Amino acid sequence: MEPMNGVPEAAWAYALREVPQTSQIMVTATPEQARRLAAELSCWRPQTTIVTFLSSGETPYTRLSAEPRALQSRMGLLTQLALGTQPSVIVTDAQAIGRRLPAPEHIECQCRLLAPGDHVERSQFLKLLQSAGYYAAPRTEEPGTFSARGSVIDLWPPNDPKPSRLDFFGDELESIREIDPGLQRSGAKKDLFALGPARLIEPGPDLAQSSRSKLLELGEQQKLPSESVRQTLDRLSAGIQDPLLQALEPVLLPLRGPLLDWLSKETKVVLCDPEGIDRELEGIDQRFFSGYEKLIDEALASPPESHRVERAELWRRLKSSNPLLITPRSPGEAQNINGLDDMVARLRLTPESDEDRLLPLAKQIQRWRREGYLPIMLSPPGRQERLRQRLNGLGLGLRNLATQTVVDWSGCQPQDTSAHLWLGEGRQSTGFVDHQRKRVLLVEHELLGRRRSSQAKAHRKRFRASLDQLNPGDLVVHIDFGIAAYQGLTRRIIDGITMDFLQLNFRGEDKVFVPVERVSVLRRYDGGGRPKLDKIGGTSWQNRRKKVRRGLLEMAHRLAQTQARRQRSRVSPIPHPGSLMEDFDAGFPHELTADQESAVEAIIKDLESAVPMDRLLCGDVGFGKTEVALRASFAAVASGQQVAVLCPTTVLCHQHLRTFRNRLGRFGIRVEGVSRLTTSAQMRQIEADLKAGKIEVLIGTHRLLNPQFSYQSLGLLVVDEEQRFGVKHKERLKELKAGVNILTMTATPIPRTLQFALLGLRQLSVIETPPTNRRSVRTALAPYHDHLVQEVIERELHRGGQIFFLHNRVRTLPGIAHHLQGLVPQAKIEVAHGQMKPERLEEAMIRFTEGDVDLLVCTSIIEAGLDIERANTILIDRADHFGLTQLHQIRGRVGRRSERGYCYLLIRKSEAALSDQARERLDALQRFAHLGAGFQVARADLEQRGSGNLLGEDQSGQVAQVGIDLYLDLLAEALAQVQGTGSDLTDRLDLKLGRSAVIPHAFLPDAAERLALYEHIGRLQNDQEIEALEDELTDTYGRLPDEVDALFMAARIRWRAMPMQLAMLQAVRTKSNRWSLMAGFHTETTPIQAQDLVNWVRNSENRCHLTKSGRIVHDPADQEGKDSAELLLGFVNQLKGLLPKGEKSGP
């Protein structure tokens, strides 16, 4: 074919759509280009199988593990090829195409095909997975992992886009189903399952033995100490996946030629930008050589030529295949295809409102149509109607493409002169103009802003400490007996019934075995320090608990009075803006998540009331709290009231100002900001206009709290990250709050704020649903080392990203920047800190935001506010000097889109030299690295800093007496008592089901997971929750054992028994082999009247009688085919009929 000249990168997929449908391998310079091309090509050729074979951008001499997505792409393709299936299109990059690979037979011998009905010895299959490089994990959330539970094995081979669930019946594979990696729920059934290796190298004793002589020889060549070689062999034999094993691939594997050797001879090679590929190959050679030279004095490493085909040889191989060349430039000729960079830049100069942004675009579209061009605008699937709403009113004739899933200009009707723009669905990163064929492709997110779709809601994560995190020796609090040391789960058989217990050791030799179904009587102890254990039968615990209860009762009275005063306050109601709100919503370029919608609904409802709102909005960084605040602000302004938005930093103030102006400006709403960037003259003008009501929304730092600002009608105060303000500012904040609706936004609420919300003294909304494709930020703790910092920065630069390097000392910041410039001379570096001149700081931030800077060396000034799409790596120097919530906020600056973010916690001392507090903070940050972890971070911060006090006095001593969880429970109990609402904080029912109700070890081998499931079942409140968990477990684990079914029956019985305050309920087998049921009540609290109980027994046709101790003994008449649990459930349902009206609950 003729070369394709003058095709910019934006149109590569468009240009390649007409390449004959033979087997093809397309080569780009970088993995980012390859990934983008593959995604865009699927839009033009949806019926074509397109796969990637990517490098991760690093050399094999790095100390960083291979990037998972790149490893998945390589192993996935090699498995397909080894099994005899070559995809229609393979997209790869310059580094990956030159990589030496083993022969196909090396992969093929590790592959296995499975189908329902196959006989698979389960234990041998699990060993096979481990030998193929798969890791056991609690959940299968990444390629190369598996989890075994009950009759189910979840498994994610790299050659599959999603994990699969293999359900066994004994050793027979009963079914194979695809599962959603996020929700872990199963989907479509599969008739065939191809299992390939997860990685090329799987360390172990066999590999160490077979490669021993080669490694010793390599060590002699490098003149390394024998101890260094021995350590490598020991680690290899121990099965440790050391990242530096990549440097030894040629020694450990029989590497041969490149990927081209694996492909059919008819495969067409396509080179996208050959000059760019050559430049990249030259850079790769330099990086490989440099990495090798740095490593050979420290560790074993094979030379670069053993890892990859030499550049000249690779070019000879590529050119001999008569490749198709796509070049972005046409020397001496006009470009036939142009990108839209200039148009995008012009649109970004007018960001004040949607209308300002769209009008120039509409005029250009009309101009194109007059000149005979056919413009198509793409939006992501399912978003076309929202796009149409945004474009309505611009004088454009809008039409839908006839082919919704394929971009095809044949679907446009040129003769329709009233049509200006055709709307289609598809995923493209950028648009272009084809002047030769008079075609225009516009991409919505490039011109109008990126969309985010809603996602299925994840399970709510509790703030309370989960007992599944307990380790033997950890302290717990038993409500009745006090502080004890948890010793683990133990199983006993009592009267032929298998039961699980939590063993607790008290002072001396005292032990208590708590049945797992009564796990609700336990709390983790998080009161600080290591108090003495209590003694069974002693008075110390009872006295301490009584003392805490008395103090809390006094506090509850004060809290109730404070709450009552606020309830008596009155504000002007803010009615729903009606259709105006719909117009405002249409300007949002994303879709609200389910949690955002719930929060908006709750806030609007609060504002409609005359009682002042005091709502805490919790949501992890980047989860969309600002959009919720925008809608609340719009509602307030629409009703004629003013809004104040308080921010902790100048950077965040500047970002909010830009966002609020962009969204509110088109409605004629004036938004102003006050910070240290505001001049004195501007401050005086803002002060006057605010008082006169000419400013509807004022956004500011602590300057906004200045008494000089007076409002004409302040209706809503939005406080962003309240924990960042000092005591003096908070006192002024209290004055502002009087008689005003309050919305407090935070990712990691301060303990006092969180306690108020948990106790119901403030309304609470939680945003836990992350944006689509958001991935958690990987967090690693490491000693500072120049080699590591250099590798991390170069890795991010190579994937086209930006980096933060946070060093929190202004005096030494320039020196750090200079040192980093020496490590990565190719990087464009900028410095930012709070002591810079305002205009210089603003310039630095803007340059980084717009991508003109690769590496921002900064202080914690970036802690809140910056939202940079390409910033995906942050290195925090001396991380042990930061607070936990501060570190969580800082980490939230990266990974705010679909790319994986990385956070490196660098320390300048050994881990052993860290203080206990610092180690706890850093451990907690690594432990709570999942999406939406802000609540857990706040919980850990509460544990580490102590609870403080709700009203200002020191309550930490009381918390130390009983632990945080029980302290909060007792406070809630005291509040309920003061408010006269009653309180059932604990399940005090002694239930003996008459059958085993445990989680078998074979069903769930991990003790921590068993304890977590026991706790989860113990917290279920109704049949809907019980059935939902049963469905989830059945789907995740396969058939539920009878013992687990019994646990759910016990849960159904318990929640029905709670309103009756039953003390005991049991089923006992009699000598006549019938079941006898017995029930006893907590006489001091049960709402059932004694006379009603006596009458019910009299009318029971001699099936019931009362014992002298007041217990009911019941002999059910119809026991045929029923087990003891079913009979107890029926008995409890009968007893519920004795409850007074208004006390009954449940079905």
Backbone hydrogen bonds, N-H to C=O, Kabsch-Sander energy under -0.5 kcal/mol:
donor,donor_aa,acceptor,acceptor_aa,energy
4,M,325,L,-3.1
5,N,3,P,-0.9
6,G,329,R,-0.8
7,V,327,T,-2.8
11,A,8,P,-2.0
12,W,9,E,-1.6
15,A,11,A,-2.8
16,L,12,W,-2.2
17,R,13,A,-0.5
17,R,14,Y,-0.9
18,E,15,A,-0.7
19,V,16,L,-1.3
22,T,20,P,-2.8
24,Q,88,S,-2.6
25,I,268,K,-2.7
26,M,90,I,-3.3
27,V,270,V,-3.0
28,T,92,T,-2.2
34,A,30,T,-1.9
35,R,31,P,-2.7
36,R,32,E,-2.3
37,L,33,Q,-2.8
38,A,34,A,-2.4
39,A,35,R,-1.8
40,E,36,R,-2.4
41,L,37,L,-2.7
42,S,38,A,-1.3
43,C,40,E,-1.2
44,W,40,E,-0.8
44,W,41,L,-0.7
45,R,41,L,-2.4
48,T,45,R,-1.8
50,I,48,T,-0.7
51,V,89,V,-2.4
53,F,91,V,-2.2
62,T,59,T,-1.1
71,L,67,E,-2.3
72,Q,68,P,-2.7
73,S,69,R,-2.1
74,R,70,A,-2.1
75,M,71,L,-2.6
76,G,72,Q,-2.5
77,L,73,S,-1.8
78,L,74,R,-2.4
79,T,75,M,-2.0
80,Q,76,G,-1.9
81,L,77,L,-2.8
82,A,78,L,-2.5
83,L,79,T,-1.7
84,G,81,L,-1.6
85,T,80,Q,-2.7
86,Q,84,G,-0.6
89,V,49,T,-2.2
90,I,24,Q,-2.2
91,V,51,V,-2.5
92,T,26,M,-3.1
92,T,90,I,-0.5
93,D,53,F,-0.8
94,A,28,T,-1.1
94,A,29,A,-0.6
97,I,93,D,-2.5
98,G,94,A,-0.9
99,R,96,A,-1.1
100,R,307,H,-2.8
101,L,257,G,-2.7
103,A,254,P,-0.5
106,H,103,A,-1.7
107,I,103,A,-0.7
107,I,104,P,-0.7
108,E,104,P,-2.9
109,C,105,E,-2.0
110,Q,107,I,-1.8
111,C,108,E,-1.4
112,R,195,L,-2.2
114,L,193,F,-2.9
117,G,173,L,-4.0
118,D,115,A,-2.1
120,V,118,D,-0.7
120,V,171,D,-3.3
122,R,120,V,-0.7
125,F,121,E,-2.3
126,L,122,R,-2.1
127,K,123,S,-1.6
128,L,124,Q,-2.2
129,L,125,F,-2.1
130,Q,126,L,-1.8
131,S,127,K,-2.3
132,A,128,L,-1.4
133,G,130,Q,-1.4
134,Y,129,L,-2.4
135,Y,144,G,-2.5
137,A,146,F,-2.5
141,E,139,R,-1.4
144,G,156,W,-3.2
145,T,142,E,-1.0
146,F,135,Y,-2.5
147,S,154,D,-2.2
149,R,147,S,-0.5
149,R,152,V,-2.9
150,G,1003,F,-1.4
151,S,1037,Y,-1.3
152,V,149,R,-2.9
153,I,166,L,-2.6
154,D,147,S,-2.9
155,L,164,S,-2.7
156,W,145,T,-1.9
160,D,157,P,-1.9
164,S,155,L,-3.2
165,R,177,R,-3.5
166,L,153,I,-3.0
166,L,164,S,-0.5
167,D,165,R,-0.6
167,D,175,S,-2.6
168,F,151,S,-3.3
168,F,166,L,-0.6
169,F,172,E,-2.9
172,E,169,F,-1.6
173,L,118,D,-2.9
173,L,171,D,-0.5
174,E,167,D,-2.3
174,E,172,E,-0.9
175,S,167,D,-1.5
177,R,165,R,-2.0
178,E,188,A,-2.8
179,I,163,P,-2.3
180,D,185,R,-2.7
184,Q,180,D,-2.4
187,G,178,E,-3.9
190,K,176,I,-3.1
193,F,114,L,-2.8
195,L,112,R,-3.2
195,L,193,F,-0.6
196,G,194,A,-0.6
198,A,132,A,-2.8
199,R,132,A,-0.9
202,E,200,L,-0.5
208,A,204,G,-2.3
209,Q,205,P,-2.4
210,S,206,D,-2.5
211,S,207,L,-1.7
212,R,209,Q,-0.8
215,L,211,S,-2.3
216,L,212,R,-2.4
217,E,213,S,-2.2
218,L,214,K,-2.4
219,G,215,L,-2.4
220,E,216,L,-1.8
221,Q,217,E,-2.1
222,Q,218,L,-2.0
223,K,219,G,-0.6
223,K,220,E,-0.5
224,L,219,G,-2.4
228,S,225,P,-0.8
229,V,225,P,-1.4
230,R,226,S,-2.6
231,Q,227,E,-2.3
232,T,228,S,-1.7
233,L,229,V,-2.3
234,D,230,R,-2.6
235,R,231,Q,-2.6
236,L,232,T,-2.4
237,S,233,L,-2.7
238,A,234,D,-2.0
239,G,236,L,-1.1
240,I,235,R,-2.2
242,D,240,I,-2.0
245,L,242,D,-2.4
246,Q,243,P,-1.7
247,A,244,L,-0.9
248,L,245,L,-1.5
249,E,246,Q,-1.3
251,V,248,L,-1.2
252,L,248,L,-2.4
253,L,249,E,-2.4
255,L,253,L,-1.7
256,R,101,L,-3.2
261,D,258,P,-1.7
262,W,259,L,-2.2
263,L,259,L,-0.6
263,L,260,L,-0.9
267,T,264,S,-1.7
268,K,23,S,-3.5
270,V,25,I,-2.7
271,L,324,L,-2.9
272,C,27,V,-2.8
272,C,270,V,-0.7
273,D,271,L,-0.8
273,D,326,I,-3.8
277,I,273,D,-2.2
278,D,274,P,-2.5
279,R,275,E,-2.4
280,E,276,G,-2.1
281,L,277,I,-2.6
282,E,278,D,-2.2
283,G,279,R,-2.2
284,I,280,E,-2.5
285,D,281,L,-2.3
286,Q,282,E,-1.8
287,R,283,G,-2.5
288,F,284,I,-3.0
289,F,285,D,-2.5
290,S,286,Q,-2.7
291,G,287,R,-2.8
292,Y,288,F,-2.5
293,E,289,F,-2.5
294,K,290,S,-1.9
295,L,291,G,-1.5
296,I,292,Y,-2.2
298,E,295,L,-2.4
299,A,295,L,-2.7
302,S,247,A,-2.7
306,S,303,P,-1.4
307,H,303,P,-0.6
307,H,304,P,-1.6
308,R,304,P,-1.8
309,V,98,G,-2.8
314,L,310,E,-2.6
315,W,311,R,-2.4
316,R,312,A,-2.0
317,R,313,E,-2.2
318,L,314,L,-2.6
319,K,315,W,-2.9
320,S,316,R,-1.7
321,S,317,R,-0.5
321,S,318,L,-1.0
322,N,319,K,-1.6
324,L,269,V,-2.7
326,I,271,L,-2.6
327,T,4,M,-2.6
327,T,325,L,-0.5
333,E,330,S,-2.3
337,I,6,G,-1.0
338,N,433,V,-2.4
340,L,431,G,-0.6
344,V,340,L,-2.7
345,A,341,D,-2.5
346,R,342,D,-2.2
347,L,343,M,-2.5
348,R,344,V,-1.9
349,L,345,A,-0.6
349,L,346,R,-1.0
350,T,347,L,-1.3
357,R,353,S,-1.8
358,L,354,D,-2.5
359,L,355,E,-2.4
361,L,357,R,-0.7
362,A,358,L,-2.8
363,K,359,L,-2.3
364,Q,360,P,-2.0
365,I,361,L,-2.4
366,Q,362,A,-2.3
367,R,363,K,-2.0
368,W,364,Q,-2.5
369,R,365,I,-2.1
370,R,366,Q,-2.0
371,E,367,R,-1.4
372,G,369,R,-1.5
373,Y,368,W,-2.7
374,L,438,K,-1.8
376,I,440,V,-2.4
377,M,422,W,-2.6
378,L,442,L,-2.9
379,S,424,G,-1.7
383,R,380,P,-1.9
387,L,383,R,-2.0
388,R,384,Q,-2.3
389,Q,385,E,-2.0
390,R,386,R,-1.8
391,L,387,L,-1.7
392,N,388,R,-1.4
394,L,391,L,-1.2
398,L,396,L,-0.8
399,R,421,L,-2.3
401,L,423,L,-2.8
404,Q,402,A,-0.8
407,V,43,C,-1.0
408,D,406,V,-0.7
411,G,408,D,-1.7
412,C,409,W,-1.9
416,D,413,Q,-1.9
417,T,415,Q,-1.6
419,A,416,D,-1.5
420,H,397,G,-2.7
421,L,397,G,-2.2
422,W,375,P,-2.2
423,L,399,R,-3.4
424,G,377,M,-2.5
425,E,404,Q,-0.8
426,G,379,S,-2.0
428,Q,426,G,-0.6
432,F,441,L,-1.6
433,V,338,N,-2.6
434,D,439,R,-3.3
435,H,336,N,-2.6
435,H,433,V,-0.9
436,Q,336,N,-0.7
438,K,434,D,-0.9
439,R,434,D,-2.1
440,V,374,L,-2.0
441,L,432,F,-2.9
442,L,376,I,-3.4
442,L,440,V,-0.5
444,E,378,L,-2.7
444,E,442,L,-0.5
446,E,443,V,-0.5
447,L,443,V,-1.7
448,L,444,E,-3.7
449,G,444,E,-0.6
449,G,445,H,-0.9
462,R,460,R,-0.6
469,Q,466,S,-1.4
470,L,467,L,-2.0
473,G,486,Y,-3.9
474,D,471,N,-2.6
476,V,484,A,-2.4
477,V,523,R,-3.3
478,H,476,V,-0.5
478,H,482,G,-3.2
479,I,477,V,-0.5
479,I,521,V,-2.4
482,G,478,H,-2.8
484,A,476,V,-2.5
485,A,505,N,-2.6
486,Y,474,D,-3.1
486,Y,484,A,-0.6
487,Q,503,Q,-2.8
488,G,503,Q,-0.6
490,T,501,F,-2.7
492,R,499,M,-2.8
494,I,492,R,-0.6
494,I,497,I,-2.7
497,I,494,I,-1.9
499,M,492,R,-3.2
501,F,490,T,-2.9
502,L,514,V,-2.6
503,Q,488,G,-2.5
503,Q,501,F,-0.6
504,L,512,V,-2.7
505,N,485,A,-2.6
506,F,504,L,-0.5
506,F,510,D,-2.8
507,R,534,D,-3.1
510,D,507,R,-1.3
512,V,504,L,-2.4
514,V,502,L,-2.4
514,V,512,V,-0.7
516,V,500,D,-2.0
518,R,515,P,-2.3
519,V,516,V,-1.6
521,V,518,R,-1.9
522,L,519,V,-1.9
523,R,477,V,-1.7
525,Y,475,L,-2.0
526,D,524,R,-0.7
534,D,483,I,-2.5
538,G,535,K,-1.9
543,N,539,T,-2.5
544,R,540,S,-2.4
545,R,541,W,-2.7
546,K,542,Q,-2.3
547,K,543,N,-2.3
548,V,544,R,-2.5
549,R,545,R,-2.4
550,R,546,K,-2.4
551,G,547,K,-2.2
552,L,548,V,-2.6
553,L,549,R,-2.2
554,E,550,R,-1.8
555,M,551,G,-2.1
556,A,552,L,-3.0
557,H,553,L,-1.8
558,R,554,E,-1.8
559,L,555,M,-3.0
560,A,556,A,-2.7
561,Q,557,H,-1.9
562,T,558,R,-2.5
563,Q,559,L,-2.8
564,A,560,A,-2.5
565,R,561,Q,-2.4
566,R,562,T,-2.0
567,Q,563,Q,-2.4
568,R,564,A,-1.9
569,S,565,R,-1.2
571,V,610,A,-2.5
574,I,607,L,-3.2
580,L,577,P,-1.4
581,M,578,G,-1.0
582,E,578,G,-1.0
583,D,579,S,-2.0
584,F,580,L,-2.3
585,D,581,M,-3.0
586,A,582,E,-1.9
587,G,583,D,-0.6
587,G,584,F,-1.3
588,F,585,D,-2.1
591,E,452,R,-3.0
597,E,593,T,-2.4
598,S,594,A,-2.2
599,A,595,D,-2.4
600,V,596,Q,-2.7
601,E,597,E,-2.5
602,A,598,S,-2.3
603,I,599,A,-2.3
604,I,600,V,-2.7
605,K,601,E,-2.1
606,D,602,A,-2.2
607,L,603,I,-2.6
608,E,604,I,-1.4
609,S,606,D,-1.4
615,R,742,I,-2.3
616,L,763,Q,-3.0
617,L,615,R,-0.6
617,L,744,T,-3.6
618,C,616,L,-0.7
618,C,765,S,-2.9
619,G,746,T,-1.8
620,D,767,I,-0.8
623,F,620,D,-1.9
628,V,624,G,-1.0
629,A,625,K,-2.2
630,L,626,T,-2.4
631,R,627,E,-1.8
632,A,628,V,-1.9
633,S,629,A,-2.5
634,F,630,L,-2.6
635,A,631,R,-2.0
636,A,632,A,-2.0
637,V,633,S,-2.7
638,A,634,F,-2.6
639,S,635,A,-0.9
639,S,636,A,-0.6
640,G,637,V,-2.0
641,Q,636,A,-2.2
642,Q,713,S,-3.5
643,V,696,E,-2.7
644,A,716,L,-2.3
645,V,698,L,-2.9
646,L,644,A,-0.5
646,L,718,V,-3.3
647,C,645,V,-0.5
647,C,700,G,-3.0
653,C,649,T,-2.2
654,H,650,T,-2.6
655,Q,651,V,-2.1
656,H,652,L,-2.8
657,L,653,C,-2.5
658,R,654,H,-2.0
659,T,655,Q,-2.5
660,F,656,H,-3.3
661,R,657,L,-2.2
662,N,658,R,-2.0
663,R,659,T,-2.0
664,L,660,F,-3.1
665,G,661,R,-1.9
667,F,664,L,-1.6
668,G,665,G,-2.0
669,I,664,L,-1.5
671,V,669,I,-0.5
672,E,697,V,-2.3
674,V,699,I,-2.2
678,T,675,S,-1.8
683,M,679,T,-2.2
684,R,680,S,-2.3
685,Q,681,A,-2.0
686,I,682,Q,-2.6
687,E,683,M,-2.6
688,A,684,R,-2.0
689,D,685,Q,-2.6
690,L,686,I,-2.6
691,K,687,E,-1.8
692,A,688,A,-1.7
693,G,690,L,-1.1
694,K,689,D,-2.6
695,I,689,D,-0.9
696,E,670,R,-1.1
696,E,694,K,-0.5
697,V,670,R,-2.0
698,L,643,V,-2.5
699,I,672,E,-3.0
699,I,697,V,-0.5
700,G,645,V,-2.6
701,T,674,V,-1.8
704,L,701,T,-2.5
705,L,702,H,-1.7
706,N,703,R,-1.8
709,F,706,N,-2.1
710,S,708,Q,-0.7
712,Q,690,L,-0.9
715,G,642,Q,-2.8
716,L,642,Q,-1.5
717,L,741,N,-2.8
718,V,644,A,-3.1
718,V,716,L,-0.5
719,V,717,L,-0.5
719,V,743,L,-2.6
720,D,646,L,-2.8
720,D,718,V,-0.6
721,E,719,V,-0.6
721,E,745,M,-3.2
724,R,721,E,-1.9
725,F,722,E,-1.9
730,K,726,G,-2.1
731,E,727,V,-1.9
732,R,728,K,-1.6
733,L,729,H,-2.0
734,K,730,K,-2.0
735,E,731,E,-1.3
736,L,732,R,-1.9
737,K,733,L,-2.2
738,A,734,K,-0.9
738,A,735,E,-0.6
740,V,737,K,-2.1
741,N,715,G,-1.3
742,I,613,M,-3.0
743,L,717,L,-2.6
744,T,615,R,-2.7
745,M,719,V,-3.2
745,M,743,L,-0.5
746,T,617,L,-2.3
754,L,750,I,-2.7
755,Q,751,P,-2.9
756,F,752,R,-2.3
757,A,753,T,-2.0
758,L,754,L,-2.8
759,L,755,Q,-1.9
760,G,757,A,-1.5
761,L,756,F,-2.3
762,R,756,F,-0.9
763,Q,614,D,-1.7
765,S,616,L,-2.7
767,I,618,C,-3.3
768,E,766,V,-0.8
772,T,453,S,-0.8
774,R,771,P,-1.9
775,R,897,R,-0.7
778,R,776,S,-0.5
778,R,901,G,-2.5
780,A,903,C,-2.4
782,A,905,L,-2.5
784,Y,907,I,-2.8
789,V,785,H,-2.4
790,Q,786,D,-2.7
791,E,787,H,-2.4
792,V,788,L,-2.7
793,I,789,V,-2.4
794,E,790,Q,-2.6
795,R,791,E,-2.5
796,E,792,V,-2.0
797,L,793,I,-2.6
798,H,794,E,-2.3
799,R,795,R,-1.2
800,G,797,L,-1.7
801,G,796,E,-2.8
802,Q,870,R,-2.7
803,I,854,D,-2.8
804,F,873,T,-2.2
805,F,856,L,-2.8
806,L,875,L,-3.0
807,H,805,F,-0.7
807,H,858,C,-2.9
810,V,808,N,-0.5
813,L,809,R,-0.7
813,L,810,V,-0.8
816,I,812,T,-1.9
817,A,813,L,-2.5
818,H,814,P,-2.4
819,H,815,G,-2.3
820,L,816,I,-2.6
821,Q,817,A,-2.2
822,G,818,H,-1.5
823,L,819,H,-1.4
824,V,820,L,-2.6
827,A,824,V,-1.9
829,I,827,A,-0.7
830,E,855,L,-2.2
832,A,857,V,-2.0
836,M,833,H,-1.4
840,R,837,K,-0.5
841,L,837,K,-2.6
842,E,838,P,-2.5
843,E,839,E,-1.9
844,A,840,R,-2.2
845,M,841,L,-2.5
846,I,842,E,-2.5
847,R,843,E,-2.4
848,F,844,A,-2.0
849,T,845,M,-2.7
850,E,846,I,-2.5
851,G,848,F,-1.2
852,D,847,R,-2.3
853,V,847,R,-0.8
854,D,828,K,-1.9
855,L,828,K,-2.4
856,L,803,I,-2.7
857,V,830,E,-3.0
857,V,855,L,-0.7
858,C,805,F,-2.3
858,C,856,L,-0.7
859,T,832,A,-1.3
862,I,859,T,-1.2
863,E,860,S,-2.1
869,E,867,D,-0.6
871,A,868,I,-0.9
872,N,802,Q,-1.5
872,N,870,R,-0.9
873,T,802,Q,-1.1
874,I,902,Y,-2.5
875,L,804,F,-2.6
876,I,874,I,-0.5
876,I,904,Y,-2.9
877,D,806,L,-2.8
877,D,875,L,-0.7
879,A,876,I,-0.7
879,A,906,L,-2.4
881,H,878,R,-2.1
882,F,879,A,-1.6
887,L,883,G,-2.3
888,H,884,L,-2.2
889,Q,885,T,-2.2
890,I,886,Q,-2.5
891,R,887,L,-2.8
892,G,888,H,-1.3
893,R,890,I,-2.0
894,V,891,R,-1.6
895,G,871,A,-1.0
902,Y,872,N,-2.6
903,C,778,R,-3.2
904,Y,874,I,-2.7
905,L,780,A,-3.3
905,L,903,C,-0.6
906,L,876,I,-2.3
906,L,904,Y,-0.9
907,I,782,A,-1.7
913,A,910,S,-1.1
914,L,911,E,-1.3
919,R,915,S,-2.6
920,E,916,D,-2.3
921,R,917,Q,-2.3
922,L,918,A,-2.5
923,D,919,R,-2.6
924,A,920,E,-2.4
925,L,921,R,-2.1
926,Q,922,L,-1.7
927,R,923,D,-2.3
928,F,924,A,-2.8
929,A,927,R,-0.9
933,A,930,H,-1.0
935,F,932,G,-0.6
937,V,933,A,-2.5
938,A,934,G,-2.3
939,R,935,F,-2.3
940,A,936,Q,-2.7
941,D,937,V,-2.5
942,L,938,A,-2.3
943,E,939,R,-2.1
944,Q,940,A,-2.3
945,R,941,D,-2.9
946,G,942,L,-1.3
955,Q,953,E,-0.6
958,Q,955,Q,-0.6
959,V,955,Q,-2.0
960,A,956,S,-2.3
961,Q,957,G,-1.2
962,V,958,Q,-1.2
963,G,959,V,-3.5
967,Y,963,G,-2.1
968,L,964,I,-2.6
969,D,965,D,-2.2
970,L,966,L,-3.1
971,L,967,Y,-2.2
972,A,968,L,-2.5
973,E,969,D,-2.4
974,A,970,L,-2.3
975,L,971,L,-2.6
976,A,972,A,-2.5
977,Q,973,E,-2.0
978,V,974,A,-2.5
979,Q,975,L,-2.7
980,G,976,A,-0.7
981,T,976,A,-2.2
982,G,976,A,-0.9
985,L,983,S,-0.6
988,R,986,T,-0.8
990,D,1063,A,-2.3
991,L,989,L,-1.0
992,K,990,D,-0.5
992,K,1065,L,-2.7
993,L,991,L,-0.6
997,A,498,T,-0.8
1004,L,1000,P,-1.9
1010,R,1006,D,-2.0
1011,L,1007,A,-2.5
1012,A,1008,A,-2.2
1013,L,1009,E,-2.2
1014,Y,1010,R,-2.7
1015,E,1011,L,-2.5
1016,H,1012,A,-2.4
1017,I,1013,L,-2.8
1018,G,1014,Y,-2.3
1019,R,1015,E,-1.0
1019,R,1016,H,-0.8
1020,L,1017,I,-1.3
1026,I,1022,N,-2.1
1027,E,1023,D,-3.0
1028,A,1024,Q,-2.1
1029,L,1025,E,-2.1
1030,E,1026,I,-2.4
1031,D,1027,E,-2.6
1032,E,1028,A,-2.1
1033,L,1029,L,-2.8
1034,T,1030,E,-2.6
1035,D,1031,D,-2.3
1036,T,1032,E,-2.4
1037,Y,1033,L,-3.6
1038,G,1033,L,-0.5
1038,G,1034,T,-1.4
1044,V,1041,P,-0.6
1045,D,1041,P,-2.2
1046,A,1042,D,-2.1
1047,L,1043,E,-1.2
1048,F,1044,V,-1.7
1049,M,1045,D,-2.0
1050,A,1046,A,-2.4
1051,A,1047,L,-1.9
1052,R,1048,F,-2.1
1053,I,1049,M,-2.2
1054,R,1050,A,-2.6
1055,W,1051,A,-2.1
1056,R,1052,R,-1.2
1057,A,1053,I,-1.9
1058,M,1054,R,-1.4
1060,M,1057,A,-1.0
1061,Q,1057,A,-0.7
1061,Q,1058,M,-1.5
1062,L,1057,A,-1.0
1063,A,1080,G,-2.8
1064,M,1080,G,-1.6
1065,L,990,D,-2.5
1066,Q,1078,M,-2.3
1067,A,992,K,-1.7
1068,V,1076,S,-2.8
1070,T,1074,R,-3.2
1073,N,1070,T,-1.9
1076,S,1068,V,-3.1
1076,S,1074,R,-0.5
1077,L,1114,H,-3.0
1078,M,1066,Q,-2.4
1079,A,1112,I,-2.3
1080,G,1064,M,-2.3
1082,H,1061,Q,-2.8
1083,T,1081,F,-1.2
1085,T,1082,H,-1.6
1086,T,1082,H,-2.4
1093,L,1089,Q,-1.8
1094,V,1090,A,-2.3
1095,N,1091,Q,-2.6
1096,W,1092,D,-2.0
1097,V,1093,L,-2.0
1098,R,1094,V,-2.2
1099,N,1095,N,-1.6
1100,S,1097,V,-1.5
1103,R,1100,S,-1.3
1105,H,1113,V,-1.7
1107,T,1111,R,-2.8
1110,G,1107,T,-1.8
1112,I,1079,A,-2.9
1113,V,1105,H,-2.7
1114,H,1077,L,-3.5
1115,D,1103,R,-3.0
1119,Q,1117,A,-1.1
1122,K,1119,Q,-1.7
1127,L,1123,D,-1.8
1128,L,1124,S,-2.4
1129,L,1125,A,-2.2
1130,G,1126,E,-2.1
1131,F,1127,L,-2.2
1132,V,1128,L,-2.5
1133,N,1129,L,-2.0
1134,Q,1130,G,-1.7
1135,L,1131,F,-2.2
1136,K,1132,V,-2.0
1137,G,1133,N,-0.6
1137,G,1134,Q,-1.2
1138,L,1135,L,-2.2
1139,L,1136,K,-1.6
1143,E,1140,P,-2.1
1144,K,1140,P,-0.5
